[in-house]
Amino acid sequence: MLRNGTYQASTAPQAEDHKTCSRFMRIFQRAAHIAAGIILIWLPWTGAWENNLAIWLWPQITPIVLNPFFKGAVIGLGIVNILIGIHDVIQARFSRQHFP
């Protein structure tokens, strides 16, 4: 709502089912970040990394995918995903929403 040139958020209560869905989505998002991070850290060390459909369809990308620096970059992305998930969990735990 706009009053005197400033925006004020509506204080209408949210529906209970909306809160439950929203909470589920936040938990799912945090779990997805952590799971994706674990997969990105683990996958370059498996045989599936060297024998996959992408390399079979496009053999010219084989030197790039098998390069240790590329594997390190993928592992780095996995670490970043895990840190994002942990940060979200910590932020949710200590946010002001949980305190009256």
C-alpha positions in Angstrom: 0.0 0.0 0.0 1.3 3.4 -0.9 0.9 6.2 1.8 2.6 9.5 1.7 5.1 8.4 -1.0 6.3 5.3 1.0 5.5 1.7 0.5 4.1 -0.2 3.5 3.7 -4.0 3.3 0.3 -5.5 4.0 0.0 -7.2 7.4 -2.6 -9.7 6.3 -2.1 -13.1 7.9 -1.0 -16.0 5.6 -3.0 -19.1 5.2 -1.8 -22.1 7.3 -1.4 -24.3 4.2 0.7 -21.7 2.5 3.1 -21.7 5.5 3.4 -25.4 5.4 4.1 -25.4 1.7 6.6 -22.6 2.0 8.4 -24.4 4.9 8.5 -27.6 2.9 10.0 -25.8 -0.1 12.7 -24.1 2.0 13.6 -27.4 3.6 13.7 -29.1 0.1 15.8 -26.2 -1.3 18.4 -26.6 1.5 18.5 -30.4 1.1 18.8 -30.0 -2.7 21.8 -27.7 -2.3 23.6 -30.1 0.0 22.8 -33.1 -2.1 23.9 -31.5 -5.3 27.1 -30.5 -3.6 27.8 -34.0 -2.4 27.1 -35.4 -5.9 29.4 -32.8 -7.5 32.2 -33.6 -5.1 31.8 -37.4 -5.4 31.1 -37.8 -9.1 34.5 -36.8 -10.6 36.1 -39.7 -8.7 33.8 -42.4 -10.1 33.9 -44.4 -13.3 30.7 -42.7 -14.4 32.7 -39.5 -15.0 34.9 -41.1 -17.6 32.2 -43.3 -19.2 29.1 -41.2 -19.8 26.7 -40.3 -22.5 28.1 -36.8 -23.1 31.6 -38.1 -23.9 30.1 -40.8 -26.1 28.0 -38.3 -28.1 30.7 -35.6 -28.3 34.1 -37.2 -28.2 35.8 -33.9 -28.8 35.0 -32.8 -25.2 36.9 -35.8 -23.7 40.2 -33.9 -23.1 38.3 -31.1 -21.3 36.1 -33.4 -19.1 39.1 -35.6 -18.1 41.3 -32.6 -17.3 42.2 -32.5 -13.6 41.6 -28.8 -13.5 38.1 -29.2 -14.8 37.4 -31.9 -12.2 38.7 -29.5 -9.6 36.4 -26.8 -10.8 33.4 -29.2 -10.5 34.5 -30.2 -7.0 34.8 -26.5 -6.1 31.2 -26.0 -7.3 30.2 -28.9 -5.1 31.8 -27.3 -2.1 30.1 -24.0 -2.9 26.7 -25.7 -3.1 27.3 -27.4 0.3 28.3 -24.1 1.9 25.2 -22.4 0.5 23.0 -25.1 2.0 24.8 -24.9 5.3 24.5 -21.1 5.3 20.7 -21.3 4.6 20.3 -23.8 7.5 22.2 -21.5 9.9 20.4 -18.4 8.7 17.0 -20.1 9.2 18.0 -21.3 12.6 19.1 -17.9 13.9 16.7 -15.7 11.9 14.3 -13.3 13.7 11.3 -15.2 12.3 11.8 -17.9 15.0 12.0 -15.4 17.8 9.0 -13.5 19.1 
